[in-house]
């Protein structure tokens, strides 16, 4: 039987918990011995125990004793080991595990991030923006000779500003405070950088 509690209540009698995390429908904790424990909803395997069975008590994830950090999302979990390797498990319908697939995983899988090749690195560093955060004028310092267009896009993907003539700066004074993306198109390639409007 599951009981809702309206006051702080100790979970069990153990006193060796180092850190905790709370998701929408599950909770996790790392002990001082670096083991990872998790409980709650498990339809998509976000508990990482190889099943989809809900657990109403904290259950250890595997046998590893090298967990440094873990975070639970809505239906997936991500953790970092002491060697800074990253693992993820749970729902992966939209690629949220970051492993290049959309296959759900019921157990932790190691995530590898490919290194950028030289061309990709140059594209990412083809322009700089400043100041960031910005209040009025966002300056653009570009390494590209022929910028075709710059756009400001909000978090919902809506184009808020578009400019085709002045590529050195853009006036963002009338934008509401928040996070935006500056999109720069040059030689048919588009590069995006995030900025904050104060």
Secondary structure in CASP SS format (residue, H / E / C, confidence):
PFRMAT SS
TARGET T0000
AUTHOR 0000-0000-0000
METHOD secondary structure of the structure
MODEL  1
X C 1.00
X C 1.00
X C 1.00
X C 1.00
X C 1.00
X C 1.00
X C 1.00
X C 1.00
X C 1.00
X C 1.00
X C 1.00
X C 1.00
X C 1.00
X C 1.00
X C 1.00
X C 1.00
X E 1.00
X E 1.00
X E 1.00
X E 1.00
X E 1.00
X E 1.00
X C 1.00
X C 1.00
X C 1.00
X E 1.00
X E 1.00
X E 1.00
X E 1.00
X E 1.00
X E 1.00
X C 1.00
X C 1.00
X C 1.00
X C 1.00
X E 1.00
X E 1.00
X E 1.00
X E 1.00
X E 1.00
X C 1.00
X C 1.00
X C 1.00
X C 1.00
X C 1.00
X C 1.00
X C 1.00
X C 1.00
X C 1.00
X C 1.00
X C 1.00
X C 1.00
X C 1.00
X C 1.00
X E 1.00
X E 1.00
X E 1.00
X E 1.00
X E 1.00
X E 1.00
X C 1.00
X C 1.00
X C 1.00
X C 1.00
X C 1.00
X C 1.00
X E 1.00
X E 1.00
X E 1.00
X E 1.00
X E 1.00
X E 1.00
X C 1.00
X C 1.00
X C 1.00
X E 1.00
X E 1.00
X E 1.00
X E 1.00
X E 1.00
X E 1.00
X C 1.00
X C 1.00
X C 1.00
X C 1.00
X E 1.00
X E 1.00
X E 1.00
X E 1.00
X E 1.00
X C 1.00
X C 1.00
X C 1.00
X C 1.00
X C 1.00
X C 1.00
X C 1.00
X C 1.00
X C 1.00
X C 1.00
X C 1.00
X C 1.00
X C 1.00
X C 1.00
X E 1.00
X E 1.00
X E 1.00
X E 1.00
X E 1.00
X E 1.00
X E 1.00
X C 1.00
X C 1.00
X C 1.00
X C 1.00
X C 1.00
X C 1.00
X H 1.00
X H 1.00
X H 1.00
X H 1.00
X H 1.00
X H 1.00
X H 1.00
X C 1.00
X C 1.00
X E 1.00
X E 1.00
X E 1.00
X E 1.00
X C 1.00
X C 1.00
X C 1.00
X E 1.00
X C 1.00
X C 1.00
X E 1.00
X E 1.00
X E 1.00
X E 1.00
X E 1.00
X E 1.00
X C 1.00
X C 1.00
X C 1.00
X C 1.00
X E 1.00
X E 1.00
X E 1.00
X E 1.00
X E 1.00
X E 1.00
X E 1.00
X E 1.00
X C 1.00
X C 1.00
X C 1.00
X C 1.00
X E 1.00
X E 1.00
X E 1.00
X E 1.00
X E 1.00
X C 1.00
X C 1.00
X C 1.00
X C 1.00
X C 1.00
X E 1.00
X E 1.00
X E 1.00
X C 1.00
X C 1.00
X C 1.00
X C 1.00
X C 1.00
X C 1.00
X E 1.00
X E 1.00
X E 1.00
X E 1.00
X E 1.00
X E 1.00
X E 1.00
X E 1.00
X E 1.00
X C 1.00
X C 1.00
X E 1.00
X E 1.00
X E 1.00
X E 1.00
X E 1.00
X E 1.00
X E 1.00
X E 1.00
X E 1.00
X C 1.00
END
